[in-house]
Amino acid sequence: MNETLEQAMARLRREFGAGAVERLAAIRQSLSQLDDAAAAADALETLEREAHKLHGGGATFGMPLVSRLGGSLEELAGLAPAELDRGRLARLVAALDTVIEAGEDFSPADEAVLVAELGDDLVAEEDY
C-alpha cells in the first residue's frame, strides 16, 4: 500500500524526532567537553553541526520551536569558548530536551510558556 503525503510526513517527523534524541545526546556530550582546552574547538564544532541539523530539520518537518532552539544553539556555537554564556547554553539545551521528549504531546500552550521563560535566550522568530 502506498502511503499518502500526510502519512509520509508523519513518518518523517517521527524519524526526525528519533534522530533529534541522538543529536541532543551529542550536544550534551560536546557541552561536557568545553572546559577541556584541547577538546573545546572540536566540541564547539559538534555543537554547531548538531544544532544546525536541528535548526534545519525542525523547519523542514513542521517543528518551528525545535528550529528556533537549534538556531539559538548554532548561534552560540559560533562564539569562542571564553565568550560562551554557559547558563544560556544550559537553558536552551534543557528546553530542547523538553520539546523533543514531549514530541507530539508538546502543545501550543506549552510552547508559549517555554518561549516566555526563555525570553532573550531564544533567537527572535524572524532571525531563525
VMD Tcl script that draws the C-alpha trace (Angstrom):
set ca {
  {0.00 0.00 0.00}
  {1.29 3.44 -0.91}
  {1.40 5.94 1.89}
  {-0.19 9.33 1.43}
  {1.81 12.52 1.63}
  {0.37 13.15 5.10}
  {1.38 9.67 6.25}
  {4.86 10.09 4.77}
  {5.33 13.44 6.53}
  {4.15 11.94 9.83}
  {6.64 9.09 9.42}
  {9.44 11.51 8.57}
  {8.58 13.67 11.60}
  {8.80 10.58 13.82}
  {12.15 9.66 12.29}
  {13.39 13.22 12.75}
  {12.24 13.09 16.39}
  {14.17 9.87 16.97}
  {17.27 11.40 15.36}
  {16.80 14.55 17.45}
  {17.26 12.49 20.61}
  {20.66 11.35 19.28}
  {21.59 14.89 18.25}
  {20.69 16.15 21.71}
  {22.94 13.48 23.25}
  {25.81 14.65 21.01}
  {25.14 18.26 22.05}
  {25.21 17.30 25.73}
  {28.48 15.42 25.19}
  {30.01 18.44 23.45}
  {28.98 20.71 26.33}
  {30.76 18.43 28.77}
  {33.99 18.92 26.80}
  {34.01 22.73 26.65}
  {36.19 23.10 29.75}
  {38.94 20.95 28.23}
  {41.07 23.40 26.21}
  {42.31 20.62 23.93}
  {38.76 19.43 23.15}
  {36.87 22.74 23.14}
  {37.27 23.51 19.42}
  {36.00 20.07 18.40}
  {33.20 20.31 20.97}
  {32.04 23.64 19.53}
  {32.18 22.19 16.02}
  {30.00 19.26 17.12}
  {27.61 21.60 18.90}
  {27.31 23.81 15.83}
  {26.84 20.85 13.44}
  {24.18 19.11 15.52}
  {22.38 22.38 16.31}
  {22.40 23.22 12.59}
  {20.75 19.90 11.78}
  {18.05 20.53 14.39}
  {17.61 24.08 13.10}
  {17.06 22.91 9.52}
  {15.18 19.72 10.30}
  {12.81 21.44 12.68}
  {11.85 23.88 9.94}
  {11.52 21.14 7.34}
  {9.32 18.88 9.46}
  {7.00 21.49 10.94}
  {8.67 21.90 14.33}
  {9.41 25.63 14.43}
  {10.38 25.70 18.11}
  {12.96 22.95 17.59}
  {14.23 25.04 14.68}
  {14.47 28.19 16.83}
  {16.20 26.34 19.64}
  {18.62 24.76 17.19}
  {19.27 28.17 15.63}
  {19.89 29.69 19.05}
  {22.40 26.96 19.90}
  {24.01 27.23 16.49}
  {24.48 30.98 17.03}
  {26.16 30.38 20.40}
  {28.43 27.70 18.95}
  {29.98 30.36 16.73}
  {31.48 32.07 19.77}
  {34.86 31.41 21.31}
  {34.72 29.16 24.41}
  {35.58 32.07 26.71}
  {32.65 34.09 25.32}
  {30.02 31.38 25.80}
  {27.18 32.04 28.20}
  {27.06 28.62 29.86}
  {23.79 29.42 31.61}
  {22.12 30.26 28.31}
  {23.50 27.09 26.75}
  {22.13 25.02 29.62}
  {18.69 26.66 29.42}
  {18.45 26.14 25.66}
  {19.53 22.50 25.88}
  {17.04 21.87 28.70}
  {14.28 23.48 26.63}
  {15.22 21.42 23.60}
  {15.16 18.30 25.74}
  {11.65 19.20 26.98}
  {10.33 19.74 23.46}
  {11.93 16.63 21.98}
  {10.88 14.40 24.86}
  {7.27 15.60 24.67}
  {7.14 15.10 20.91}
  {3.63 15.48 19.54}
  {2.30 15.96 23.08}
  {4.01 19.38 23.26}
  {1.08 21.76 22.93}
  {0.89 25.34 21.68}
  {0.22 26.37 25.30}
  {3.40 24.53 26.39}
  {5.29 26.33 23.64}
  {4.01 29.75 24.71}
  {5.11 29.12 28.30}
  {8.55 27.87 27.26}
  {9.15 30.76 24.85}
  {8.17 33.23 27.57}
  {10.50 31.53 30.06}
  {13.42 31.61 27.62}
  {12.92 35.27 26.75}
  {16.08 36.70 25.19}
  {17.84 33.32 25.32}
  {15.89 32.35 22.21}
  {16.74 33.97 18.88}
  {13.98 36.17 17.53}
  {11.50 34.26 15.41}
  {12.30 36.30 12.30}
  {16.03 35.54 12.75}
  {15.77 31.79 12.55}
}
mol new
graphics top color blue
foreach p $ca { graphics top sphere $p radius 0.5 }
foreach p [lrange $ca 0 end-1] q [lrange $ca 1 end] { graphics top cylinder $p $q radius 0.2 }
display resetview
